[in-house]
């Protein structure tokens, strides 16, 4: 079986490891190296590409719509009011809250509030009981601090 040497990784590989167009020329770059090079180039040209693509596929929210949501909410979590910064640390990046039944986008939240809603299974009764629990044990909480 005929092999070619990838000019990037220097491995001898069979034809199935190359795209057809790259098997015929003189610049033999294997599929693995080609994909890595493409991803590196894409990230350099469009640093938010992956996040934008995920946001669009998962929630149907474009970059422009996302930026508009941040502006409408004054860059704050819609529940607790913490500042949420896109492109900052992951824990501070805005999270798109959505209804798991309908898929409808509701607002941008911080990771803490988004996790809280998910843990409560989007059930307002669970959240009310949790708030009542915290109010009941308010004195105990302040004594431990």
SEBA-601485 format. One record per residue (C-alpha): x, y, z; residue in one letter. Coordinates in Angstrom, 3 decimals, padded with zeros to 6 digits. Example, Ala and Ser with C-alpha at 12.3 -4.5 7.8 and 13.67 -1.06 7.14 Angstrom:
# residues 2
+----------+----------+----------+------+
:        X :        Y :        Z : rest :
+----------+----------+----------+------+
:  012.300 : -004.500 :  007.800 :    A :
:  013.670 : -001.060 :  007.140 :    S :
+----------+----------+----------+------+
# end
This chain:
# residues 145
+----------+----------+----------+------+
:        X :        Y :        Z : rest :
+----------+----------+----------+------+
:  000.000 :  000.000 :  000.000 :    X :
:  001.317 :  003.390 : -000.985 :    X :
:  002.160 :  005.865 :  001.768 :    X :
:  003.079 :  009.529 :  001.849 :    X :
:  004.839 :  011.575 :  004.481 :    X :
:  002.811 :  014.393 :  006.036 :    X :
:  004.851 :  017.573 :  005.663 :    X :
:  003.586 :  018.798 :  009.033 :    X :
:  003.829 :  015.835 :  011.450 :    X :
:  006.393 :  013.888 :  009.350 :    X :
:  004.503 :  010.573 :  009.738 :    X :
:  004.249 :  008.046 :  006.896 :    X :
:  000.527 :  007.533 :  006.330 :    X :
: -001.781 :  005.773 :  003.903 :    X :
: -004.081 :  007.529 :  001.443 :    X :
: -007.087 :  007.271 :  003.811 :    X :
: -005.307 :  009.678 :  006.194 :    X :
: -005.265 :  012.452 :  003.575 :    X :
: -008.028 :  014.395 :  001.852 :    X :
: -008.090 :  013.481 : -001.854 :    X :
: -007.012 :  016.947 : -002.947 :    X :
: -004.021 :  016.772 : -000.628 :    X :
: -002.963 :  013.316 : -001.817 :    X :
: -002.406 :  014.498 : -005.386 :    X :
: -000.314 :  017.629 : -004.856 :    X :
:  003.159 :  018.031 : -003.465 :    X :
:  002.155 :  019.527 : -000.104 :    X :
:  000.967 :  016.399 :  001.707 :    X :
: -000.817 :  017.409 :  004.918 :    X :
: -002.736 :  014.666 :  006.725 :    X :
: -006.350 :  015.136 :  007.861 :    X :
: -005.367 :  015.490 :  011.518 :    X :
: -002.814 :  018.234 :  010.796 :    X :
: -005.156 :  019.940 :  008.323 :    X :
: -007.971 :  020.108 :  010.907 :    X :
: -005.588 :  021.410 :  013.595 :    X :
: -004.276 :  024.077 :  011.222 :    X :
: -007.808 :  025.092 :  010.216 :    X :
: -008.977 :  025.356 :  013.837 :    X :
: -005.916 :  027.416 :  014.770 :    X :
: -006.494 :  029.749 :  011.828 :    X :
: -010.219 :  030.029 :  012.629 :    X :
: -009.487 :  030.896 :  016.260 :    X :
: -006.958 :  033.547 :  015.210 :    X :
: -009.364 :  035.097 :  012.688 :    X :
: -012.566 :  034.701 :  014.744 :    X :
: -011.784 :  034.172 :  018.475 :    X :
: -015.483 :  033.940 :  019.397 :    X :
: -016.376 :  031.533 :  016.573 :    X :
: -016.915 :  028.439 :  018.727 :    X :
: -018.919 :  030.286 :  021.394 :    X :
: -021.003 :  032.038 :  018.723 :    X :
: -021.616 :  028.766 :  016.904 :    X :
: -022.649 :  026.970 :  020.120 :    X :
: -024.950 :  029.841 :  021.132 :    X :
: -026.644 :  029.793 :  017.727 :    X :
: -027.030 :  026.008 :  017.570 :    X :
: -028.182 :  025.549 :  021.170 :    X :
: -030.390 :  028.612 :  021.640 :    X :
: -030.847 :  030.261 :  018.234 :    X :
: -029.158 :  033.417 :  019.559 :    X :
: -026.802 :  035.291 :  017.233 :    X :
: -023.794 :  037.299 :  018.415 :    X :
: -025.722 :  040.512 :  017.748 :    X :
: -028.740 :  039.317 :  019.767 :    X :
: -026.445 :  038.213 :  022.606 :    X :
: -024.697 :  041.602 :  022.683 :    X :
: -028.109 :  043.291 :  022.661 :    X :
: -029.249 :  041.172 :  025.637 :    X :
: -026.133 :  042.172 :  027.579 :    X :
: -026.830 :  045.835 :  026.817 :    X :
: -030.553 :  045.558 :  027.732 :    X :
: -029.629 :  044.014 :  031.092 :    X :
: -026.884 :  046.612 :  031.688 :    X :
: -024.357 :  043.770 :  031.854 :    X :
: -025.993 :  042.322 :  034.970 :    X :
: -027.489 :  038.978 :  035.951 :    X :
: -031.276 :  039.212 :  035.661 :    X :
: -031.751 :  037.588 :  039.099 :    X :
: -029.020 :  038.716 :  041.496 :    X :
: -027.721 :  041.791 :  039.687 :    X :
: -024.062 :  040.665 :  039.641 :    X :
: -022.015 :  042.056 :  036.793 :    X :
: -021.592 :  039.437 :  034.080 :    X :
: -018.765 :  039.902 :  031.616 :    X :
: -018.679 :  038.179 :  028.235 :    X :
: -015.191 :  036.958 :  027.381 :    X :
: -014.079 :  037.203 :  030.990 :    X :
: -013.510 :  034.292 :  033.309 :    X :
: -015.892 :  031.438 :  032.596 :    X :
: -017.540 :  031.803 :  036.020 :    X :
: -018.434 :  035.398 :  035.139 :    X :
: -019.491 :  034.846 :  031.555 :    X :
: -023.196 :  035.358 :  030.852 :    X :
: -025.220 :  032.152 :  030.733 :    X :
: -028.283 :  031.985 :  028.535 :    X :
: -031.249 :  030.907 :  030.633 :    X :
: -033.972 :  029.117 :  028.714 :    X :
: -037.088 :  027.056 :  029.315 :    X :
: -036.179 :  023.390 :  028.957 :    X :
: -039.703 :  022.535 :  027.804 :    X :
: -040.231 :  025.172 :  025.116 :    X :
: -036.602 :  026.133 :  024.463 :    X :
: -037.562 :  029.821 :  024.737 :    X :
: -034.703 :  032.073 :  025.824 :    X :
: -035.547 :  034.012 :  028.998 :    X :
: -032.548 :  036.151 :  030.011 :    X :
: -028.834 :  036.184 :  030.798 :    X :
: -027.782 :  034.969 :  034.226 :    X :
: -024.556 :  034.513 :  036.147 :    X :
: -023.378 :  030.931 :  036.575 :    X :
: -024.584 :  030.847 :  040.187 :    X :
: -028.176 :  031.821 :  039.405 :    X :
: -028.290 :  029.616 :  036.324 :    X :
: -027.079 :  026.644 :  038.369 :    X :
: -029.590 :  027.462 :  041.120 :    X :
: -032.495 :  027.350 :  038.659 :    X :
: -031.210 :  024.123 :  037.150 :    X :
: -030.793 :  022.526 :  040.573 :    X :
: -034.378 :  023.528 :  041.414 :    X :
: -035.471 :  021.990 :  038.090 :    X :
: -037.024 :  025.372 :  037.149 :    X :
: -039.678 :  024.718 :  039.807 :    X :
: -040.800 :  027.937 :  041.563 :    X :
: -042.196 :  025.914 :  044.488 :    X :
: -038.754 :  024.470 :  045.217 :    X :
: -037.265 :  027.967 :  045.132 :    X :
: -040.003 :  029.321 :  047.435 :    X :
: -039.348 :  026.486 :  049.921 :    X :
: -035.616 :  027.197 :  049.714 :    X :
: -036.239 :  030.905 :  050.433 :    X :
: -038.510 :  030.002 :  053.354 :    X :
: -035.841 :  027.625 :  054.656 :    X :
: -033.209 :  030.388 :  054.536 :    X :
: -035.559 :  032.846 :  056.280 :    X :
: -036.307 :  030.265 :  059.000 :    X :
: -032.595 :  029.666 :  059.617 :    X :
: -031.549 :  033.296 :  059.169 :    X :
: -030.244 :  033.713 :  062.732 :    X :
: -028.266 :  030.466 :  062.531 :    X :
: -026.649 :  031.663 :  059.282 :    X :
: -025.623 :  035.042 :  060.725 :    X :
: -024.127 :  033.393 :  063.836 :    X :
: -021.817 :  031.162 :  061.778 :    X :
: -020.255 :  034.071 :  059.864 :    X :
+----------+----------+----------+------+
# end
